[in-house]
Amino acid sequence: MSADTRVYEIRVQGELAPRWSCWFAGLTVETSDGETVIVGPVDDQAALHGVLARIRDLGLPLLGLRVID
C-alpha cells in the first residue's frame, strides 16, 4: 500500500450479485438486508472515483461512503 492508500467503506442500496464482485477486485463485497457493503484499501482519489463509477454503472444508489481509520 502506498502512503495515499486509505481503507473505505462504501454502502449502496440493493444487493450486488456475486458475478459483479470481480469489478471490485481487492475489495470485500458483502450483501445483507437489501444493501451491499464494499470495504477495502483504495490507492488514491482517482481509484476511488473508478470504484464509484462502477457503482454508478451498475445503477446502485450510494447510501454512504466513509474512511475507516
mmCIF file of the N, C-alpha and C atoms, coordinates in Angstrom:
data_MODEL
# 
_entry.id   MODEL 
# 
loop_
_atom_site.group_PDB 
_atom_site.id 
_atom_site.type_symbol 
_atom_site.label_atom_id 
_atom_site.label_alt_id 
_atom_site.label_comp_id 
_atom_site.label_asym_id 
_atom_site.label_entity_id 
_atom_site.label_seq_id 
_atom_site.pdbx_PDB_ins_code 
_atom_site.Cartn_x 
_atom_site.Cartn_y 
_atom_site.Cartn_z 
_atom_site.occupancy 
_atom_site.B_iso_or_equiv 
_atom_site.pdbx_formal_charge 
_atom_site.auth_seq_id 
_atom_site.auth_comp_id 
_atom_site.auth_asym_id 
_atom_site.auth_atom_id 
_atom_site.pdbx_PDB_model_num 
ATOM 1   N N  . MET A 1 1  ? 0.838   -1.184  0.000   1.00 0.00 ? 1  MET A N  1 
ATOM 2   C CA . MET A 1 1  ? 0.000   0.000   0.000   1.00 0.00 ? 1  MET A CA 1 
ATOM 3   C C  . MET A 1 1  ? 0.878   1.241   0.000   1.00 0.00 ? 1  MET A C  1 
ATOM 4   N N  . SER A 1 2  ? 0.433   2.221   -0.769  1.00 0.00 ? 2  SER A N  1 
ATOM 5   C CA . SER A 1 2  ? 1.181   3.472   -0.807  1.00 0.00 ? 2  SER A CA 1 
ATOM 6   C C  . SER A 1 2  ? 0.755   4.365   0.359   1.00 0.00 ? 2  SER A C  1 
ATOM 7   N N  . ALA A 1 3  ? 1.458   5.455   0.524   1.00 0.00 ? 3  ALA A N  1 
ATOM 8   C CA . ALA A 1 3  ? 1.154   6.389   1.606   1.00 0.00 ? 3  ALA A CA 1 
ATOM 9   C C  . ALA A 1 3  ? -0.226  7.020   1.428   1.00 0.00 ? 3  ALA A C  1 
ATOM 10  N N  . ASP A 1 4  ? -0.719  7.088   0.173   1.00 0.00 ? 4  ASP A N  1 
ATOM 11  C CA . ASP A 1 4  ? -2.025  7.678   -0.113  1.00 0.00 ? 4  ASP A CA 1 
ATOM 12  C C  . ASP A 1 4  ? -3.175  6.685   0.058   1.00 0.00 ? 4  ASP A C  1 
ATOM 13  N N  . THR A 1 5  ? -2.855  5.418   0.258   1.00 0.00 ? 5  THR A N  1 
ATOM 14  C CA . THR A 1 5  ? -3.884  4.390   0.364   1.00 0.00 ? 5  THR A CA 1 
ATOM 15  C C  . THR A 1 5  ? -4.691  4.564   1.639   1.00 0.00 ? 5  THR A C  1 
ATOM 16  N N  . ARG A 1 6  ? -6.015  4.513   1.481   1.00 0.00 ? 6  ARG A N  1 
ATOM 17  C CA . ARG A 1 6  ? -6.926  4.581   2.624   1.00 0.00 ? 6  ARG A CA 1 
ATOM 18  C C  . ARG A 1 6  ? -7.916  3.434   2.481   1.00 0.00 ? 6  ARG A C  1 
ATOM 19  N N  . VAL A 1 7  ? -8.451  3.008   3.600   1.00 0.00 ? 7  VAL A N  1 
ATOM 20  C CA . VAL A 1 7  ? -9.466  1.964   3.594   1.00 0.00 ? 7  VAL A CA 1 
ATOM 21  C C  . VAL A 1 7  ? -10.833 2.647   3.644   1.00 0.00 ? 7  VAL A C  1 
ATOM 22  N N  . TYR A 1 8  ? -11.700 2.276   2.694   1.00 0.00 ? 8  TYR A N  1 
ATOM 23  C CA . TYR A 1 8  ? -13.027 2.869   2.586   1.00 0.00 ? 8  TYR A CA 1 
ATOM 24  C C  . TYR A 1 8  ? -14.107 1.828   2.828   1.00 0.00 ? 8  TYR A C  1 
ATOM 25  N N  . GLU A 1 9  ? -15.233 2.307   3.343   1.00 0.00 ? 9  GLU A N  1 
ATOM 26  C CA . GLU A 1 9  ? -16.459 1.518   3.411   1.00 0.00 ? 9  GLU A CA 1 
ATOM 27  C C  . GLU A 1 9  ? -17.486 2.256   2.558   1.00 0.00 ? 9  GLU A C  1 
ATOM 28  N N  . ILE A 1 10 ? -18.002 1.571   1.562   1.00 0.00 ? 10 ILE A N  1 
ATOM 29  C CA . ILE A 1 10 ? -18.980 2.154   0.653   1.00 0.00 ? 10 ILE A CA 1 
ATOM 30  C C  . ILE A 1 10 ? -20.262 1.333   0.772   1.00 0.00 ? 10 ILE A C  1 
ATOM 31  N N  . ARG A 1 11 ? -21.360 1.985   1.123   1.00 0.00 ? 11 ARG A N  1 
ATOM 32  C CA . ARG A 1 11 ? -22.651 1.314   1.250   1.00 0.00 ? 11 ARG A CA 1 
ATOM 33  C C  . ARG A 1 11 ? -23.553 1.747   0.104   1.00 0.00 ? 11 ARG A C  1 
ATOM 34  N N  . VAL A 1 12 ? -24.187 0.759   -0.545  1.00 0.00 ? 12 VAL A N  1 
ATOM 35  C CA . VAL A 1 12 ? -25.111 1.050   -1.632  1.00 0.00 ? 12 VAL A CA 1 
ATOM 36  C C  . VAL A 1 12 ? -26.420 0.315   -1.402  1.00 0.00 ? 12 VAL A C  1 
ATOM 37  N N  . GLN A 1 13 ? -27.480 0.876   -1.970  1.00 0.00 ? 13 GLN A N  1 
ATOM 38  C CA . GLN A 1 13 ? -28.789 0.242   -1.881  1.00 0.00 ? 13 GLN A CA 1 
ATOM 39  C C  . GLN A 1 13 ? -28.857 -0.861  -2.923  1.00 0.00 ? 13 GLN A C  1 
ATOM 40  N N  . GLY A 1 14 ? -29.401 -2.008  -2.529  1.00 0.00 ? 14 GLY A N  1 
ATOM 41  C CA . GLY A 1 14 ? -29.524 -3.140  -3.438  1.00 0.00 ? 14 GLY A CA 1 
ATOM 42  C C  . GLY A 1 14 ? -28.467 -4.185  -3.141  1.00 0.00 ? 14 GLY A C  1 
ATOM 43  N N  . GLU A 1 15 ? -28.776 -5.398  -3.523  1.00 0.00 ? 15 GLU A N  1 
ATOM 44  C CA . GLU A 1 15 ? -27.838 -6.497  -3.303  1.00 0.00 ? 15 GLU A CA 1 
ATOM 45  C C  . GLU A 1 15 ? -27.111 -6.806  -4.600  1.00 0.00 ? 15 GLU A C  1 
ATOM 46  N N  . LEU A 1 16 ? -25.820 -6.626  -4.581  1.00 0.00 ? 16 LEU A N  1 
ATOM 47  C CA . LEU A 1 16 ? -24.972 -6.840  -5.742  1.00 0.00 ? 16 LEU A CA 1 
ATOM 48  C C  . LEU A 1 16 ? -24.807 -8.340  -5.969  1.00 0.00 ? 16 LEU A C  1 
ATOM 49  N N  . ALA A 1 17 ? -25.128 -8.804  -7.147  1.00 0.00 ? 17 ALA A N  1 
ATOM 50  C CA . ALA A 1 17 ? -24.978 -10.219 -7.481  1.00 0.00 ? 17 ALA A CA 1 
ATOM 51  C C  . ALA A 1 17 ? -23.500 -10.611 -7.411  1.00 0.00 ? 17 ALA A C  1 
ATOM 52  N N  . PRO A 1 18 ? -23.207 -11.829 -6.948  1.00 0.00 ? 18 PRO A N  1 
ATOM 53  C CA . PRO A 1 18 ? -21.812 -12.268 -6.806  1.00 0.00 ? 18 PRO A CA 1 
ATOM 54  C C  . PRO A 1 18 ? -20.980 -12.137 -8.083  1.00 0.00 ? 18 PRO A C  1 
ATOM 55  N N  . ARG A 1 19 ? -21.615 -12.258 -9.241  1.00 0.00 ? 19 ARG A N  1 
ATOM 56  C CA . ARG A 1 19 ? -20.855 -12.190 -10.505 1.00 0.00 ? 19 ARG A CA 1 
ATOM 57  C C  . ARG A 1 19 ? -20.177 -10.832 -10.716 1.00 0.00 ? 19 ARG A C  1 
ATOM 58  N N  . TRP A 1 20 ? -20.643 -9.784  -10.014 1.00 0.00 ? 20 TRP A N  1 
ATOM 59  C CA . TRP A 1 20 ? -20.064 -8.447  -10.162 1.00 0.00 ? 20 TRP A CA 1 
ATOM 60  C C  . TRP A 1 20 ? -18.892 -8.201  -9.221  1.00 0.00 ? 20 TRP A C  1 
ATOM 61  N N  . SER A 1 21 ? -18.613 -9.118  -8.326  1.00 0.00 ? 21 SER A N  1 
ATOM 62  C CA . SER A 1 21 ? -17.511 -8.937  -7.362  1.00 0.00 ? 21 SER A CA 1 
ATOM 63  C C  . SER A 1 21 ? -16.173 -8.708  -8.054  1.00 0.00 ? 21 SER A C  1 
ATOM 64  N N  . CYS A 1 22 ? -15.977 -9.296  -9.224  1.00 0.00 ? 22 CYS A N  1 
ATOM 65  C CA . CYS A 1 22 ? -14.708 -9.124  -9.942  1.00 0.00 ? 22 CYS A CA 1 
ATOM 66  C C  . CYS A 1 22 ? -14.483 -7.662  -10.347 1.00 0.00 ? 22 CYS A C  1 
ATOM 67  N N  . TRP A 1 23 ? -15.540 -6.868  -10.435 1.00 0.00 ? 23 TRP A N  1 
ATOM 68  C CA . TRP A 1 23 ? -15.403 -5.443  -10.748 1.00 0.00 ? 23 TRP A CA 1 
ATOM 69  C C  . TRP A 1 23 ? -14.740 -4.691  -9.602  1.00 0.00 ? 23 TRP A C  1 
ATOM 70  N N  . PHE A 1 24 ? -14.731 -5.319  -8.429  1.00 0.00 ? 24 PHE A N  1 
ATOM 71  C CA . PHE A 1 24 ? -14.205 -4.677  -7.235  1.00 0.00 ? 24 PHE A CA 1 
ATOM 72  C C  . PHE A 1 24 ? -13.054 -5.492  -6.651  1.00 0.00 ? 24 PHE A C  1 
ATOM 73  N N  . ALA A 1 25 ? -12.168 -5.947  -7.518  1.00 0.00 ? 25 ALA A N  1 
ATOM 74  C CA . ALA A 1 25 ? -11.026 -6.778  -7.104  1.00 0.00 ? 25 ALA A CA 1 
ATOM 75  C C  . ALA A 1 25 ? -10.232 -6.072  -6.008  1.00 0.00 ? 25 ALA A C  1 
ATOM 76  N N  . GLY A 1 26 ? -9.869  -6.828  -4.977  1.00 0.00 ? 26 GLY A N  1 
ATOM 77  C CA . GLY A 1 26 ? -9.113  -6.272  -3.868  1.00 0.00 ? 26 GLY A CA 1 
ATOM 78  C C  . GLY A 1 26 ? -9.988  -5.707  -2.764  1.00 0.00 ? 26 GLY A C  1 
ATOM 79  N N  . LEU A 1 27 ? -11.290 -5.640  -3.022  1.00 0.00 ? 27 LEU A N  1 
ATOM 80  C CA . LEU A 1 27 ? -12.238 -5.131  -2.039  1.00 0.00 ? 27 LEU A CA 1 
ATOM 81  C C  . LEU A 1 27 ? -13.172 -6.263  -1.616  1.00 0.00 ? 27 LEU A C  1 
ATOM 82  N N  . THR A 1 28 ? -13.656 -6.198  -0.400  1.00 0.00 ? 28 THR A N  1 
ATOM 83  C CA . THR A 1 28 ? -14.609 -7.178  0.100   1.00 0.00 ? 28 THR A CA 1 
ATOM 84  C C  . THR A 1 28 ? -16.018 -6.689  -0.203  1.00 0.00 ? 28 THR A C  1 
ATOM 85  N N  . VAL A 1 29 ? -16.834 -7.575  -0.768  1.00 0.00 ? 29 VAL A N  1 
ATOM 86  C CA . VAL A 1 29 ? -18.210 -7.228  -1.118  1.00 0.00 ? 29 VAL A CA 1 
ATOM 87  C C  . VAL A 1 29 ? -19.140 -8.139  -0.325  1.00 0.00 ? 29 VAL A C  1 
ATOM 88  N N  . GLU A 1 30 ? -19.992 -7.535  0.509   1.00 0.00 ? 30 GLU A N  1 
ATOM 89  C CA . GLU A 1 30 ? -20.943 -8.297  1.311   1.00 0.00 ? 30 GLU A CA 1 
ATOM 90  C C  . GLU A 1 30 ? -22.334 -7.703  1.134   1.00 0.00 ? 30 GLU A C  1 
ATOM 91  N N  . THR A 1 31 ? -23.332 -8.583  0.998   1.00 0.00 ? 31 THR A N  1 
ATOM 92  C CA . THR A 1 31 ? -24.708 -8.123  0.858   1.00 0.00 ? 31 THR A CA 1 
ATOM 93  C C  . THR A 1 31 ? -25.549 -8.634  2.021   1.00 0.00 ? 31 THR A C  1 
ATOM 94  N N  . SER A 1 32 ? -26.513 -7.795  2.433   1.00 0.00 ? 32 SER A N  1 
ATOM 95  C CA . SER A 1 32 ? -27.402 -8.169  3.528   1.00 0.00 ? 32 SER A CA 1 
ATOM 96  C C  . SER A 1 32 ? -28.539 -7.162  3.609   1.00 0.00 ? 32 SER A C  1 
ATOM 97  N N  . ASP A 1 33 ? -29.730 -7.658  3.835   1.00 0.00 ? 33 ASP A N  1 
ATOM 98  C CA . ASP A 1 33 ? -30.897 -6.794  4.083   1.00 0.00 ? 33 ASP A CA 1 
ATOM 99  C C  . ASP A 1 33 ? -31.086 -5.701  3.040   1.00 0.00 ? 33 ASP A C  1 
ATOM 100 N N  . GLY A 1 34 ? -30.906 -6.050  1.766   1.00 0.00 ? 34 GLY A N  1 
ATOM 101 C CA . GLY A 1 34 ? -31.147 -5.079  0.706   1.00 0.00 ? 34 GLY A CA 1 
ATOM 102 C C  . GLY A 1 34 ? -30.053 -4.062  0.492   1.00 0.00 ? 34 GLY A C  1 
ATOM 103 N N  . GLU A 1 35 ? -28.912 -4.254  1.128   1.00 0.00 ? 35 GLU A N  1 
ATOM 104 C CA . GLU A 1 35 ? -27.767 -3.352  0.952   1.00 0.00 ? 35 GLU A CA 1 
ATOM 105 C C  . GLU A 1 35 ? -26.519 -4.151  0.600   1.00 0.00 ? 35 GLU A C  1 
ATOM 106 N N  . THR A 1 36 ? -25.581 -3.477  -0.028  1.00 0.00 ? 36 THR A N  1 
ATOM 107 C CA . THR A 1 36 ? -24.266 -4.043  -0.300  1.00 0.00 ? 36 THR A CA 1 
ATOM 108 C C  . THR A 1 36 ? -23.233 -3.135  0.347   1.00 0.00 ? 36 THR A C  1 
ATOM 109 N N  . VAL A 1 37 ? -22.265 -3.746  1.018   1.00 0.00 ? 37 VAL A N  1 
ATOM 110 C CA . VAL A 1 37 ? -21.168 -3.003  1.634   1.00 0.00 ? 37 VAL A CA 1 
ATOM 111 C C  . VAL A 1 37 ? -19.875 -3.450  0.959   1.00 0.00 ? 37 VAL A C  1 
ATOM 112 N N  . ILE A 1 38 ? -19.133 -2.481  0.458   1.00 0.00 ? 38 ILE A N  1 
ATOM 113 C CA . ILE A 1 38 ? -17.857 -2.723  -0.215  1.00 0.00 ? 38 ILE A CA 1 
ATOM 114 C C  . ILE A 1 38 ? -16.783 -2.080  0.648   1.00 0.00 ? 38 ILE A C  1 
ATOM 115 N N  . VAL A 1 39 ? -15.811 -2.890  1.080   1.00 0.00 ? 39 VAL A N  1 
ATOM 116 C CA . VAL A 1 39 ? -14.788 -2.403  2.006   1.00 0.00 ? 39 VAL A CA 1 
ATOM 117 C C  . VAL A 1 39 ? -13.410 -2.819  1.513   1.00 0.00 ? 39 VAL A C  1 
ATOM 118 N N  . GLY A 1 40 ? -12.449 -1.912  1.655   1.00 0.00 ? 40 GLY A N  1 
ATOM 119 C CA . GLY A 1 40 ? -11.077 -2.270  1.357   1.00 0.00 ? 40 GLY A CA 1 
ATOM 120 C C  . GLY A 1 40 ? -10.216 -1.068  1.038   1.00 0.00 ? 40 GLY A C  1 
ATOM 121 N N  . PRO A 1 41 ? -8.939  -1.348  0.798   1.00 0.00 ? 41 PRO A N  1 
ATOM 122 C CA . PRO A 1 41 ? -7.990  -0.276  0.511   1.00 0.00 ? 41 PRO A CA 1 
ATOM 123 C C  . PRO A 1 41 ? -8.154  0.260   -0.911  1.00 0.00 ? 41 PRO A C  1 
ATOM 124 N N  . VAL A 1 42 ? -8.071  1.579   -1.035  1.00 0.00 ? 42 VAL A N  1 
ATOM 125 C CA . VAL A 1 42 ? -8.119  2.246   -2.329  1.00 0.00 ? 42 VAL A CA 1 
ATOM 126 C C  . VAL A 1 42 ? -6.887  3.146   -2.390  1.00 0.00 ? 42 VAL A C  1 
ATOM 127 N N  . ASP A 1 43 ? -6.111  3.014   -3.459  1.00 0.00 ? 43 ASP A N  1 
ATOM 128 C CA . ASP A 1 43 ? -4.804  3.663   -3.549  1.00 0.00 ? 43 ASP A CA 1 
ATOM 129 C C  . ASP A 1 43 ? -4.818  5.184   -3.524  1.00 0.00 ? 43 ASP A C  1 
ATOM 130 N N  . ASP A 1 44 ? -5.788  5.791   -4.209  1.00 0.00 ? 44 ASP A N  1 
ATOM 131 C CA . ASP A 1 44 ? -5.813  7.255   -4.284  1.00 0.00 ? 44 ASP A CA 1 
ATOM 132 C C  . ASP A 1 44 ? -7.194  7.714   -4.730  1.00 0.00 ? 44 ASP A C  1 
ATOM 133 N N  . GLN A 1 45 ? -7.366  9.013   -4.879  1.00 0.00 ? 45 GLN A N  1 
ATOM 134 C CA . GLN A 1 45 ? -8.664  9.565   -5.251  1.00 0.00 ? 45 GLN A CA 1 
ATOM 135 C C  . GLN A 1 45 ? -9.108  9.120   -6.641  1.00 0.00 ? 45 GLN A C  1 
ATOM 136 N N  . ALA A 1 46 ? -8.183  8.978   -7.560  1.00 0.00 ? 46 ALA A N  1 
ATOM 137 C CA . ALA A 1 46 ? -8.537  8.521   -8.905  1.00 0.00 ? 46 ALA A CA 1 
ATOM 138 C C  . ALA A 1 46 ? -9.110  7.103   -8.852  1.00 0.00 ? 46 ALA A C  1 
ATOM 139 N N  . ALA A 1 47 ? -8.502  6.245   -8.053  1.00 0.00 ? 47 ALA A N  1 
ATOM 140 C CA . ALA A 1 47 ? -9.000  4.874   -7.901  1.00 0.00 ? 47 ALA A CA 1 
ATOM 141 C C  . ALA A 1 47 ? -10.366 4.865   -7.235  1.00 0.00 ? 47 ALA A C  1 
ATOM 142 N N  . LEU A 1 48 ? -10.569 5.745   -6.250  1.00 0.00 ? 48 LEU A N  1 
ATOM 143 C CA . LEU A 1 48 ? -11.869 5.842   -5.585  1.00 0.00 ? 48 LEU A CA 1 
ATOM 144 C C  . LEU A 1 48 ? -12.939 6.261   -6.584  1.00 0.00 ? 48 LEU A C  1 
ATOM 145 N N  . HIS A 1 49 ? -12.631 7.226   -7.421  1.00 0.00 ? 49 HIS A N  1 
ATOM 146 C CA . HIS A 1 49 ? -13.588 7.655   -8.441  1.00 0.00 ? 49 HIS A CA 1 
ATOM 147 C C  . HIS A 1 49 ? -13.901 6.514   -9.406  1.00 0.00 ? 49 HIS A C  1 
ATOM 148 N N  . GLY A 1 50 ? -12.924 5.669   -9.690  1.00 0.00 ? 50 GLY A N  1 
ATOM 149 C CA . GLY A 1 50 ? -13.152 4.499   -10.529 1.00 0.00 ? 50 GLY A CA 1 
ATOM 150 C C  . GLY A 1 50 ? -14.132 3.529   -9.895  1.00 0.00 ? 50 GLY A C  1 
ATOM 151 N N  . VAL A 1 51 ? -13.977 3.286   -8.599  1.00 0.00 ? 51 VAL A N  1 
ATOM 152 C CA . VAL A 1 51 ? -14.899 2.402   -7.874  1.00 0.00 ? 51 VAL A CA 1 
ATOM 153 C C  . VAL A 1 51 ? -16.306 3.005   -7.887  1.00 0.00 ? 51 VAL A C  1 
ATOM 154 N N  . LEU A 1 52 ? -16.401 4.297   -7.626  1.00 0.00 ? 52 LEU A N  1 
ATOM 155 C CA . LEU A 1 52 ? -17.710 4.955   -7.612  1.00 0.00 ? 52 LEU A CA 1 
ATOM 156 C C  . LEU A 1 52 ? -18.352 4.951   -9.002  1.00 0.00 ? 52 LEU A C  1 
ATOM 157 N N  . ALA A 1 53 ? -17.558 5.046   -10.056 1.00 0.00 ? 53 ALA A N  1 
ATOM 158 C CA . ALA A 1 53 ? -18.084 4.982   -11.423 1.00 0.00 ? 53 ALA A CA 1 
ATOM 159 C C  . ALA A 1 53 ? -18.658 3.595   -11.706 1.00 0.00 ? 53 ALA A C  1 
ATOM 160 N N  . ARG A 1 54 ? -18.004 2.552   -11.196 1.00 0.00 ? 54 ARG A N  1 
ATOM 161 C CA . ARG A 1 54 ? -18.531 1.194   -11.381 1.00 0.00 ? 54 ARG A CA 1 
ATOM 162 C C  . ARG A 1 54 ? -19.876 1.034   -10.681 1.00 0.00 ? 54 ARG A C  1 
ATOM 163 N N  . ILE A 1 55 ? -19.965 1.595   -9.480  1.00 0.00 ? 55 ILE A N  1 
ATOM 164 C CA . ILE A 1 55 ? -21.230 1.542   -8.739  1.00 0.00 ? 55 ILE A CA 1 
ATOM 165 C C  . ILE A 1 55 ? -22.321 2.276   -9.530  1.00 0.00 ? 55 ILE A C  1 
ATOM 166 N N  . ARG A 1 56 ? -21.993 3.435   -10.063 1.00 0.00 ? 56 ARG A N  1 
ATOM 167 C CA . ARG A 1 56 ? -22.941 4.190   -10.882 1.00 0.00 ? 56 ARG A CA 1 
ATOM 168 C C  . ARG A 1 56 ? -23.366 3.385   -12.108 1.00 0.00 ? 56 ARG A C  1 
ATOM 169 N N  . ASP A 1 57 ? -22.398 2.740   -12.759 1.00 0.00 ? 57 ASP A N  1 
ATOM 170 C CA . ASP A 1 57 ? -22.693 1.957   -13.961 1.00 0.00 ? 57 ASP A CA 1 
ATOM 171 C C  . ASP A 1 57 ? -23.624 0.788   -13.668 1.00 0.00 ? 57 ASP A C  1 
ATOM 172 N N  . LEU A 1 58 ? -23.590 0.282   -12.444 1.00 0.00 ? 58 LEU A N  1 
ATOM 173 C CA . LEU A 1 58 ? -24.476 -0.807  -12.046 1.00 0.00 ? 58 LEU A CA 1 
ATOM 174 C C  . LEU A 1 58 ? -25.846 -0.297  -11.602 1.00 0.00 ? 58 LEU A C  1 
ATOM 175 N N  . GLY A 1 59 ? -25.994 1.023   -11.512 1.00 0.00 ? 59 GLY A N  1 
ATOM 176 C CA . GLY A 1 59 ? -27.279 1.611   -11.149 1.00 0.00 ? 59 GLY A CA 1 
ATOM 177 C C  . GLY A 1 59 ? -27.638 1.459   -9.681  1.00 0.00 ? 59 GLY A C  1 
ATOM 178 N N  . LEU A 1 60 ? -26.623 1.316   -8.811  1.00 0.00 ? 60 LEU A N  1 
ATOM 179 C CA . LEU A 1 60 ? -26.870 1.150   -7.381  1.00 0.00 ? 60 LEU A CA 1 
ATOM 180 C C  . LEU A 1 60 ? -26.782 2.501   -6.680  1.00 0.00 ? 60 LEU A C  1 
ATOM 181 N N  . PRO A 1 61 ? -27.848 2.947   -6.016  1.00 0.00 ? 61 PRO A N  1 
ATOM 182 C CA . PRO A 1 61 ? -27.807 4.231   -5.303  1.00 0.00 ? 61 PRO A CA 1 
ATOM 183 C C  . PRO A 1 61 ? -26.807 4.195   -4.141  1.00 0.00 ? 61 PRO A C  1 
ATOM 184 N N  . LEU A 1 62 ? -25.988 5.218   -4.044  1.00 0.00 ? 62 LEU A N  1 
ATOM 185 C CA . LEU A 1 62 ? -24.999 5.346   -2.977  1.00 0.00 ? 62 LEU A CA 1 
ATOM 186 C C  . LEU A 1 62 ? -25.688 5.760   -1.682  1.00 0.00 ? 62 LEU A C  1 
ATOM 187 N N  . LEU A 1 63 ? -25.466 5.000   -0.618  1.00 0.00 ? 63 LEU A N  1 
ATOM 188 C CA . LEU A 1 63 ? -26.034 5.312   0.690   1.00 0.00 ? 63 LEU A CA 1 
ATOM 189 C C  . LEU A 1 63 ? -25.019 5.962   1.619   1.00 0.00 ? 63 LEU A C  1 
ATOM 190 N N  . GLY A 1 64 ? -23.752 5.584   1.466   1.00 0.00 ? 64 GLY A N  1 
ATOM 191 C CA . GLY A 1 64 ? -22.744 6.146   2.352   1.00 0.00 ? 64 GLY A CA 1 
ATOM 192 C C  . GLY A 1 64 ? -21.340 5.795   1.913   1.00 0.00 ? 64 GLY A C  1 
ATOM 193 N N  . LEU A 1 65 ? -20.420 6.671   2.280   1.00 0.00 ? 65 LEU A N  1 
ATOM 194 C CA . LEU A 1 65 ? -19.001 6.491   1.998   1.00 0.00 ? 65 LEU A CA 1 
ATOM 195 C C  . LEU A 1 65 ? -18.235 7.038   3.192   1.00 0.00 ? 65 LEU A C  1 
ATOM 196 N N  . ARG A 1 66 ? -17.341 6.225   3.728   1.00 0.00 ? 66 ARG A N  1 
ATOM 197 C CA . ARG A 1 66 ? -16.529 6.724   4.849   1.00 0.00 ? 66 ARG A CA 1 
ATOM 198 C C  . ARG A 1 66 ? -15.159 6.085   4.823   1.00 0.00 ? 66 ARG A C  1 
ATOM 199 N N  . VAL A 1 67 ? -14.222 6.820   5.381   1.00 0.00 ? 67 VAL A N  1 
ATOM 200 C CA . VAL A 1 67 ? -12.852 6.324   5.567   1.00 0.00 ? 67 VAL A CA 1 
ATOM 201 C C  . VAL A 1 67 ? -12.819 5.583   6.879   1.00 0.00 ? 67 VAL A C  1 
ATOM 202 N N  . ILE A 1 68 ? -12.222 4.405   6.867   1.00 0.00 ? 68 ILE A N  1 
ATOM 203 C CA . ILE A 1 68 ? -12.049 3.627   8.084   1.00 0.00 ? 68 ILE A CA 1 
ATOM 204 C C  . ILE A 1 68 ? -10.625 3.831   8.570   1.00 0.00 ? 68 ILE A C  1 
ATOM 205 N N  . ASP A 1 69 ? -10.477 4.320   9.786   1.00 0.00 ? 69 ASP A N  1 
ATOM 206 C CA . ASP A 1 69 ? -9.146  4.576   10.350  1.00 0.00 ? 69 ASP A CA 1 
ATOM 207 C C  . ASP A 1 69 ? -8.520  3.293   10.844  1.00 0.00 ? 69 ASP A C  1 
# 
